[in-house]
Amino acid sequence: MTTGTEMLIIGGNFADPSVIRVGEDYYMTHSSYKLTPGLIIWHSRDLLHWNRFSAALMTYVGDVWAPDFVHHEGKFYIYFPAGRSNWVVTAQNPAGPWSEPIDLGIKGIDPGHTVGPDGKRYLHMSGGGFVELTDDGLAVAGEVSQVYEGWKYPQEWVVEAYSLEGPKVTYHEGYYYLTVAVGGTAGPPTSHMAVSSRSRTPWGPWEHSPYNPIIHTRSSAEPWWSKGHASLIDTPAGEWWIVYHAYAGGYHTLGRQTLLERVEWTADGWFRISDGLAMNSVDTPLLTSFHDDFESTALGFEWQCEGMNPAERFRYDSGQLSVEGTAENELHSPLFFMPMHERYEVEVEVRVKGNAEGRLLLYYNESAYLGIGLHAKGVSHFRSFKGYGTMNHDGGHAYLRIVNDAHIVSFYYRFDGGPWMKYDKVVDASGLHHNTFGGFQSLRIGLDAVNEGTVNFRNFSYSDINRGK
């Protein structure tokens, strides 16, 4: 049973965390879906403050789900499912370079690596599957078999589905502890949980923890919904913590965010949440503001595209970010930035050439987006299903702003030397999330260009406006 000591450590849609410790350094990665660069790697020295460090996947191989970060005999591995198969990338250093992805050729999702008492390497899979790996960890050495039946919650609990997923294996004092997610990862607030089982071998037999579920939202009155998909991690001082994801209550639009909570080991060798044992309170994500003038030589890891590397479409051009417009129905991707707060504002300077429209938008998927754009005749508001009138201005240069105030989205614009003006449309965006559209995405900030011509962006800024409210 959870105790209200959870701490938000990475805001925004960074789901399915997998964390490792190497000496005094912690590294973590998450599901990256279609976003590229994928498998963003975060680094920390204290489990609280995290920075984007590198990316392990620079090419698109399909939707990337629930990875497992592994450090084995001095080498780093990330196992992950994508494109109806499972893959692995490797590196000598988490900063890279990372190898090209290697296809393991097995179905299933959420691989979890372990080493058995026989010294051989194995993957646990969703649904209780299990498969042996070759000694180098780069291929399978047999067929997938069934070795685990998960703990069952009471039938009257309100969950989304059973969905045994996310196996993570921790070896501790003679036992293999298998931490899995059940209950479905979205749906009602009380769906999803993390449960534990243990065995003397990674293939069983298994006994279930008397403290199950270890992590679970029991009521929609709690601040975090659908808590689950957990990884255990220890500190050099011998403390133990659990990292997992959850939705902020009422904010499915932000996706599944990364939380941290203290665990303790009982006298009979089980782990459970430690009542009241928390680090100094952390109630906001690490990043409260961000600015990019686009004068660097490469985009930072804050920026991603769907299904393509940003460099395939967006380029630096004389201290600005330049992109060619495409037809709205043509396959392309905006450039995405992940919001982290319930209340925020975002601004960008835009110049357009030809018939192109430069857009600042909030985007869930190709069927659900909204924003404000600049074209040769002025500024206009658009949604995925409709365009609106133009605020006339001849010049092709403007500043655009979006304010998302707890789902209520307003649009602003300013021409050279003039004041900020509010566009006469305000939108409730609270329904733009997975439970409506599927896909486990979040409502992301995007920069885009449509129609024939060129768009240049400068001076992008993102600010948390949650403080003091």
Sequence and secondary structure as in RCSB ss.txt:
>XXXX:A:sequence
MTTGTEMLIIGGNFADPSVIRVGEDYYMTHSSYKLTPGLIIWHSRDLLHWNRFSAALMTYVGDVWAPDFVHHEGK
FYIYFPAGRSNWVVTAQNPAGPWSEPIDLGIKGIDPGHTVGPDGKRYLHMSGGGFVELTDDGLAVAGEVSQVYEG
WKYPQEWVVEAYSLEGPKVTYHEGYYYLTVAVGGTAGPPTSHMAVSSRSRTPWGPWEHSPYNPIIHTRSSAEPWW
SKGHASLIDTPAGEWWIVYHAYAGGYHTLGRQTLLERVEWTADGWFRISDGLAMNSVDTPLLTSFHDDFESTALG
FEWQCEGMNPAERFRYDSGQLSVEGTAENELHSPLFFMPMHERYEVEVEVRVKGNAEGRLLLYYNESAYLGIGLH
AKGVSHFRSFKGYGTMNHDGGHAYLRIVNDAHIVSFYYRFDGGPWMKYDKVVDASGLHHNTFGGFQSLRIGLDAV
NEGTVNFRNFSYSDINRGK
>XXXX:A:secstr
   S  EEEE SS  S EEEEETTEEEEE   BTEESEEEEEEESSSS  EEEEEEE S  S B S EEEEETTE
EEEEEEETTEEEEEEESSTTS     EE     S  EEEE TTS EEEE GGGEEEEB TTSSSB S  EE    
    TTS  S    EEEEEEEETTEEEEEEEES SSSSTT  EEEEEEESSTT   EE TT  SEE   TTSSEE
EEEEEEEEE TTS EEEEEEEEETT GGG  EEEEEEEEE TTS EEE TT   S   S S SEEEE S SSS  
TTEEEESS GGGT EE SSSEEEE B TTSS   EEE   SSEEEEEEEEEEEET EEEEEEEEETTEEEEEEEE
TTEEEEEETTEEEEEEE SSSEEEEEEEEETTEEEEEEE TT   EEEEEEEE TT SHHHH SS   EEEEEEE
SSEEEEEEEEEEEE  TT 
